[in-house]
């Protein structure tokens, strides 16, 4: 009997990509459009593995139910795992695998696209010209050349972003718990403290994983240490930013602009068509009302190459697990 994998929160693009890749693996793939949660975890009965994405709920209740249903493997088709209770997985004997890198180029390039779009006010310019308004008033930006960008977290994505930004002639400050000084020397990057990075950066871009220690690291205190008119970019995790305090920074003009591909309460909104509904999230509605804020639906990773890499790595992870090979992409507490 073929190995059975249940996918939750699946979209048409997930299904087509995984089906195409699965030709070489021969698993039985079962797709569910709803996000995994305590109300539908019964759907995991009779499957060997469960595959989830960033907005699925994989708490202790769900994990215990999956274990009771005989699930031994939880595979994430993403890099982040902050939505998974790893302690519960260890207790219940469920192995957790992820896709640590699917296309760092995709996210890095999107990060720079957000910077350019905000700086040169491209969305506003497009809206105006479509309405027949060709005035330049209010559309002034600044030269990226010579400005300072602060990069928080210097993993694979951040390093590619730094490579691109150095091409603009920008000065690079960086903060990381585990600095890569060899890379820093090669690309003329200055590692520094968070406070110094906050105080000297014209643009701050977040590229760190979400942990208990850095949750809401961008808050009223950190914003107060930043330059007047700073641009903040987040293509990492939504809960790195305290959204209501960011809004206060935008209102006071301390924060000049913000580009957010993630949002702390995105689970109930992102990846779904909400256009025919009344928005009940007052905080998100407030964010969307600012003309110096861009919010997108966690799409920085979304390229053809990235989707193919996600499918290939996810299915290979499962194969390694089945064949008792070393699990290079295992996630442990």
C-alpha positions as CSV (number, residue, x, y, z in Angstrom):
1,X,0.0,0.0,0.0
2,X,1.3,3.5,-0.9
3,X,2.4,5.8,1.9
4,X,-0.4,8.2,2.6
5,X,0.2,11.9,3.3
6,X,-2.6,14.3,4.3
7,X,-2.1,17.9,3.2
8,X,-3.9,20.7,5.1
9,X,-4.5,24.3,3.9
10,X,-3.7,23.2,0.3
11,X,-4.2,25.4,-2.6
12,X,-4.4,24.6,-6.4
13,X,-0.8,25.6,-6.9
14,X,0.3,23.3,-4.0
15,X,-1.6,20.3,-5.5
16,X,-0.3,20.8,-9.0
17,X,3.3,21.1,-7.9
18,X,3.2,18.2,-5.5
19,X,1.4,16.0,-7.9
20,X,4.0,16.7,-10.6
21,X,6.9,15.9,-8.2
22,X,5.2,12.9,-6.7
23,X,5.5,11.0,-10.0
24,X,9.0,10.0,-8.9
25,X,7.9,9.0,-5.3
26,X,4.5,7.3,-5.7
27,X,2.9,8.4,-2.5
28,X,-0.8,8.7,-2.0
29,X,-1.5,12.4,-1.5
30,X,-4.7,13.5,0.1
31,X,-5.6,17.3,0.0
32,X,-7.7,19.2,2.5
33,X,-8.4,22.9,1.8
34,X,-9.1,23.7,5.5
35,X,-6.3,24.6,7.9
36,X,-5.5,21.8,10.4
37,X,-7.1,22.5,13.8
38,X,-8.7,20.6,16.7
39,X,-12.1,20.5,14.8
40,X,-10.8,18.6,11.7
41,X,-7.8,16.7,13.1
42,X,-10.0,13.6,12.8
43,X,-9.2,13.7,9.1
44,X,-5.7,12.5,10.0
45,X,-7.0,9.0,10.9
46,X,-5.7,6.4,8.6
47,X,-2.8,8.5,7.1
48,X,0.9,7.9,7.7
49,X,2.1,11.6,7.6
50,X,0.6,15.0,7.8
51,X,1.9,18.0,5.8
52,X,1.1,21.5,7.1
53,X,1.9,25.2,6.3
54,X,2.4,28.3,8.3
55,X,-1.2,29.0,9.2
56,X,-2.1,25.5,10.4
57,X,-2.7,24.9,14.1
58,X,-0.3,22.3,15.4
59,X,-0.7,22.6,19.2
60,X,-0.6,20.0,21.9
61,X,-4.3,19.1,21.5
62,X,-3.9,18.5,17.7
63,X,-0.6,16.6,18.1
64,X,-2.1,14.2,20.7
65,X,-5.0,13.6,18.5
66,X,-2.7,12.9,15.5
67,X,-0.7,10.5,17.6
68,X,-3.8,8.7,18.7
69,X,-4.7,8.4,15.0
70,X,-1.4,6.7,14.3
71,X,0.5,9.6,12.7
72,X,4.2,9.3,13.1
73,X,5.5,12.1,10.9
74,X,4.7,15.8,10.7
75,X,6.3,17.5,7.7
76,X,6.2,21.2,7.1
77,X,6.3,22.6,3.6
78,X,7.9,25.8,5.0
79,X,10.9,26.9,7.0
80,X,9.2,28.3,10.0
81,X,7.9,26.0,12.8
82,X,6.7,28.5,15.5
83,X,3.1,27.1,15.0
84,X,4.2,23.6,16.1
85,X,4.4,22.4,19.8
86,X,7.7,20.6,19.6
87,X,7.5,19.4,23.2
88,X,4.2,17.7,22.4
89,X,5.7,16.1,19.3
90,X,8.6,14.7,21.2
91,X,6.3,13.4,24.0
92,X,3.9,11.7,21.4
93,X,6.7,10.3,19.3
94,X,6.0,12.4,16.2
95,X,9.0,13.3,14.1
96,X,9.0,16.9,12.7
97,X,10.7,17.7,9.3
98,X,10.7,21.1,7.5
99,X,12.0,22.8,4.3
100,X,14.8,25.1,5.6
101,X,15.5,26.7,2.3
102,X,13.4,26.7,-0.8
103,X,14.4,29.8,-2.6
104,X,16.2,32.4,-0.5
105,X,16.4,34.4,-3.7
106,X,12.6,34.7,-3.9
107,X,12.3,36.3,-0.4
108,X,15.4,38.4,-0.7
109,X,14.3,39.9,-4.1
110,X,10.8,40.5,-2.7
111,X,12.3,42.3,0.3
112,X,14.1,44.7,-2.0
113,X,11.0,45.1,-4.1
114,X,9.1,46.3,-1.0
115,X,11.9,48.8,-0.2
116,X,11.8,50.2,-3.7
117,X,8.0,50.3,-3.9
118,X,7.7,52.2,-0.6
119,X,10.6,54.6,-1.3
120,X,9.5,55.6,-4.7
121,X,5.8,55.3,-3.8
122,X,5.1,53.1,-6.9
123,X,1.7,51.8,-5.8
124,X,0.4,55.4,-5.2
125,X,1.8,56.5,-8.6
126,X,0.0,53.6,-10.3
127,X,-3.3,54.4,-8.7
128,X,-3.0,58.1,-9.6
129,X,-2.1,57.6,-13.3
130,X,-5.0,55.1,-13.7
131,X,-7.2,57.9,-12.5
132,X,-5.7,60.4,-14.9
133,X,-3.6,62.2,-12.2
134,X,-0.1,62.7,-13.5
135,X,1.1,65.1,-10.7
136,X,4.3,64.2,-8.9
137,X,3.3,66.0,-5.7
138,X,3.8,63.6,-2.7
139,X,5.8,61.0,-4.7
140,X,9.3,62.1,-3.8
141,X,11.6,59.3,-2.7
142,X,15.3,59.2,-1.8
143,X,18.5,57.7,-3.3
144,X,19.2,54.3,-1.9
145,X,22.9,54.9,-2.7
146,X,24.8,55.9,0.5
147,X,21.9,55.1,2.8
148,X,22.2,52.7,5.7
149,X,20.2,49.5,6.0
150,X,20.0,47.5,9.2
151,X,19.6,43.7,8.7
152,X,18.4,41.8,11.7
153,X,19.3,38.1,11.2
154,X,21.9,37.1,8.7
155,X,20.8,33.7,7.4
156,X,20.7,32.7,3.7
157,X,17.9,35.1,2.8
158,X,19.5,38.0,4.5
159,X,22.9,37.4,2.8
160,X,21.3,37.4,-0.6
161,X,19.5,40.6,0.3
162,X,22.7,42.1,1.5
163,X,24.4,41.2,-1.8
164,X,21.6,43.0,-3.7
165,X,21.7,46.0,-1.5
166,X,25.4,46.4,-1.7
167,X,24.8,46.7,-5.5
168,X,22.9,49.8,-4.7
169,X,25.9,51.2,-2.8
170,X,24.2,51.0,0.6
171,X,25.9,50.8,3.9
172,X,25.1,47.6,5.7
173,X,24.7,47.2,9.5
174,X,23.8,43.7,10.8
175,X,22.7,42.0,14.0
176,X,22.8,38.3,14.6
177,X,23.2,36.1,17.7
178,X,25.7,34.1,15.6
179,X,27.6,36.5,13.4
180,X,29.3,35.3,10.2
181,X,32.4,37.5,10.2
182,X,33.9,35.9,7.1
183,X,30.8,36.9,5.1
184,X,30.8,40.4,6.8
185,X,34.4,41.0,5.7
186,X,33.6,39.9,2.1
187,X,30.6,42.1,1.7
188,X,31.7,45.0,4.0
189,X,29.0,44.4,6.6
190,X,29.3,45.8,10.1
191,X,27.9,43.7,12.9
192,X,26.7,45.8,15.7
193,X,24.3,45.9,18.6
194,X,20.5,46.1,18.2
195,X,20.4,49.6,19.7
196,X,23.2,50.9,17.4
197,X,21.4,49.4,14.4
198,X,18.1,51.0,15.4
199,X,19.8,54.4,15.8
200,X,21.7,54.5,12.6
201,X,19.6,52.7,10.0
202,X,17.5,54.5,7.4
203,X,15.8,51.1,6.6
204,X,15.4,48.1,8.9
205,X,14.7,44.7,7.5
206,X,13.7,41.7,9.6
207,X,15.1,38.2,8.6
208,X,15.3,36.4,11.9
209,X,13.2,33.4,13.0
210,X,10.5,34.0,15.6
211,X,11.4,32.8,19.1
212,X,10.2,33.5,22.6
213,X,13.0,35.9,23.1
214,X,12.4,38.1,20.0
215,X,8.6,38.1,19.9
216,X,7.5,41.8,19.4
217,X,11.1,43.0,19.2
218,X,9.8,45.9,17.1
219,X,7.7,47.8,19.7
220,X,7.3,51.3,21.1
221,X,10.7,51.1,23.0
222,X,12.7,49.9,19.9
223,X,10.9,52.4,17.6
224,X,11.8,55.2,20.0
225,X,15.5,54.4,19.4
226,X,15.1,54.6,15.6
227,X,15.8,57.4,13.2
228,X,13.0,59.8,12.4
229,X,11.2,58.5,9.3
230,X,12.7,55.0,9.3
231,X,11.4,52.4,6.9
232,X,10.6,49.0,8.4
233,X,10.4,45.8,6.3
234,X,9.2,42.5,7.6
235,X,9.3,39.4,5.4
236,X,10.0,37.1,8.4
237,X,7.3,36.4,10.9
238,X,4.4,38.7,11.8
239,X,4.9,38.5,15.6
240,X,8.3,40.1,15.3
241,X,6.4,43.4,15.2
242,X,3.8,44.6,17.8
243,X,1.4,46.0,15.2
244,X,-0.6,48.4,17.4
245,X,2.7,50.0,18.5
246,X,3.9,50.1,14.9
247,X,0.7,52.0,14.1
248,X,1.5,54.5,16.8
249,X,4.9,55.0,15.3
250,X,3.4,55.6,11.9
251,X,0.9,58.1,13.3
252,X,3.7,60.1,15.0
253,X,5.7,59.9,11.7
254,X,8.6,58.3,13.7
255,X,8.1,55.4,11.2
256,X,8.1,56.8,7.7
257,X,6.9,53.7,6.0
258,X,6.4,50.0,6.5
259,X,6.4,47.0,4.1
260,X,4.8,43.9,5.7
261,X,4.5,40.6,3.9
262,X,3.6,39.0,7.2
263,X,1.1,40.0,10.0
264,X,0.8,38.8,13.5
265,X,-2.8,37.7,13.1
266,X,-2.6,36.6,9.5
267,X,-3.8,33.1,10.2
268,X,-7.5,34.0,9.9
269,X,-7.0,36.2,6.8
270,X,-4.1,35.4,4.6
271,X,-4.2,33.0,1.6
272,X,-8.0,33.4,1.4
273,X,-10.2,35.7,-0.7
274,X,-11.8,38.0,1.8
275,X,-13.0,40.6,-0.8
276,X,-16.7,39.9,-0.3
277,X,-16.5,40.2,3.5
278,X,-16.5,43.0,6.1
279,X,-13.0,43.2,7.6
280,X,-13.4,42.5,11.4
281,X,-9.7,42.9,12.2
282,X,-9.6,46.5,13.2
283,X,-5.8,46.5,13.5
284,X,-5.3,45.2,10.0
285,X,-7.9,47.6,8.7
286,X,-6.0,50.5,10.3
287,X,-2.7,49.3,8.7
288,X,-4.3,49.2,5.3
289,X,-5.6,52.8,5.7
290,X,-2.0,54.2,5.6
291,X,-0.8,55.3,2.2
292,X,2.8,54.7,3.4
293,X,2.3,51.1,4.3
294,X,2.3,48.0,2.0
295,X,0.7,44.8,3.3
296,X,0.9,41.7,1.1
297,X,-0.3,38.2,1.8
298,X,2.8,36.3,2.8
299,X,3.8,35.9,-0.8
300,X,7.6,36.7,-0.7
301,X,8.4,33.0,-1.2
302,X,5.9,32.6,-4.0
303,X,7.9,31.8,-7.1
304,X,7.8,28.8,-9.5
305,X,11.2,27.8,-8.4
306,X,10.4,28.0,-4.7
307,X,7.2,25.9,-5.0
308,X,9.1,23.2,-6.9
309,X,11.9,23.2,-4.3
310,X,9.3,22.9,-1.5
311,X,7.6,19.9,-3.1
312,X,10.9,18.2,-3.9
313,X,12.4,18.7,-0.4
314,X,9.1,17.8,1.4
315,X,8.7,14.5,-0.5
316,X,12.4,13.7,-0.1
317,X,12.1,14.3,3.7
318,X,9.3,11.7,3.8
319,X,11.4,9.2,1.8
320,X,14.3,9.7,4.2
321,X,12.0,9.0,7.1
322,X,10.5,5.9,5.6
323,X,14.0,4.5,4.7
324,X,15.4,5.4,8.1
325,X,18.1,7.6,6.6
326,X,19.7,10.6,8.4
327,X,17.0,13.3,8.7
328,X,18.9,16.4,7.6
329,X,15.8,18.7,8.0
330,X,14.5,17.4,11.3
331,X,13.3,20.0,13.8
332,X,13.9,19.3,17.5
333,X,13.2,21.3,20.6
